[in-house]
């Protein structure tokens, strides 16, 4: 029920999509992003309004991708892989590409986005790791089994991740 401030749409073939996210042909520097995620349990009018409010108040150039968690993602049980969010409504992927001078503002915006949807968020997506975030937020009840698998197959932590579990 909200009118967007702006709307843009782009269609890419596979390699153009890859090049877009690496900065494109005109990129003169690597792209740096501040990003995070929230998994929305149920997309209620209040949850949708919270997302709209976050984006309406953004003081940095920012985007949110609202990715439905319906369809094929539901074909696997929530405990079938490390990814537990197979019965929730959507994954929000928050993005901003700050210049070095704007990093603090970007981090503040991301923190505010999390707070704004906190009542509707049940977790986060592990492809958007954030500092000082507990691994339970990414893996929920699957974390204990994931720890066991890691201990069995990689006891010396040869495969490094910035997420400790």
N, C-alpha and C positions, 0 to 999 in steps of 0.2 A: 503494500500500500504506500510505499515511499517512492517519490520520484528521484531518480539518480541525479547527482550533480553533473556527472559526465559518464559516458559509456564508450568503450572502445572494444573493437573486436579484431583479431588477427587470425588468419588461417595459415598454417605452416605445414610443409611436408616434414618428414622426420629430421633430415639434416638441417633444414632451415631453423627448425625448433631448437636443435642443439646449438647452432651458431648464435641464435638470438640470446640464449641464456649464458653464452660465454662472452657476450659483449658485442657480437656482430662484426661485420667487416670493418667498421669505422672505429672499433675499440682501440684506444691508445693506451689504456691501462686496464689491468684486471678489474673485474667488477667486484665490489665489496658490498655485501648486504648485511642488514640486521634482520633476522628472521626468527620466527617461532611459530607455534601452532597451539590450537585448542581443539579438542574433540567435543562436539556438542551432542549430548545424549538424546535430546528431543528438540526438534526445531519448532518451538512454540512462537507465537507472536512476540512474546517478551524477549526470547533469544534473538529473533530476527531484528527487533528494534535495538537491542544492545549492540549488534554488529553495525547497524546503520549509524548509531550514535558515535561509535568509535571512529568510523571513517569520516563522519561529518565534522568531528572535532579535531581531526589530525592537523597538526601544525608542521608536519613534515610530508614530503611526497611519499605516499604509502599506498599499498594495495592489500587486499585480502582476497584470496581464492577460497571460495566455498565449494568444497568437493563433496558431493553426495557419497555416502557410504552404503548405497543400495546396489542392487544388481549382483554381479559376479562376486564381489567381496563377501556377500552373504552365503556363498556356496560352501565356505569352510567354517567350521565351528570356531568360536572365539578362542578356544584353547588349542586349535590345530596348528598354529604357528606362534611365533613370538608376538605378532601383531594381534592385540585382543579386541580391537574396536570394530567388530564385524556386525554388531546389532545396534549401533548408534546412528544418529541422523547424518552428521557431516563432520568433515575435518576442515577447520579453518587454518589457512596458511597465511600468516602475516608477513609482509615484505616491505622493506624500505631500503633504498640505496643512498645512504648519506655520504656527503663529502666528509673528509676527515674532521672538519670543524663542527659538523653536525651530529657526530656519533652519539654524544650524550643525549641530545634531543630525540634521536631515533630510539635509543634504549629506553628512554622515558616513555615514548609513545607505545613501544611494545609492552612495557610493564603495565601501562594504563589499559591497553587492549585486554590483557589477561584479567585484570581486575574487573573490567566492564562486563566480561562474559563469565566470570567465575561461578555464578549461580547456575549456569547452564553447562559448564565444562566438566567433563568426567576424566579427562586425561590429555595427552599430547602425542604427537607423531614423532617417532625416533629419528626420522630424517631431518628434523629441525632441533637438534640438541641445543639446549640453552644452559649457560653456566648456572651452577647452584640449583639444578633441578634434580629431584630424586628420580632414580630409575623406575620406581613404581609408577610414576606419572606416564611413562612411555609404555610399560609392559603390564601394568596392573597385576592380576593374579597369575600371569604367565612368568613372572620374574624368577620364582624359585626354580622352576623347571629349566629356564634359560641359564641360570647360574650352574645348575647341575650339568647341563650339556657343555657349557664352557669349561667347567672343571675337568670333565672327562676328555674332551677333544683338544683343549688348549690350556692345559694346567699351568704353563709357563707364560701365559698371556702374550704369545707371539703375535697374535692379531690384536693390535692396539686400538683402543677407542678412548676418546676423551671422557666417555661415560664409564664410571667405575661401578661395577656390580659384581 
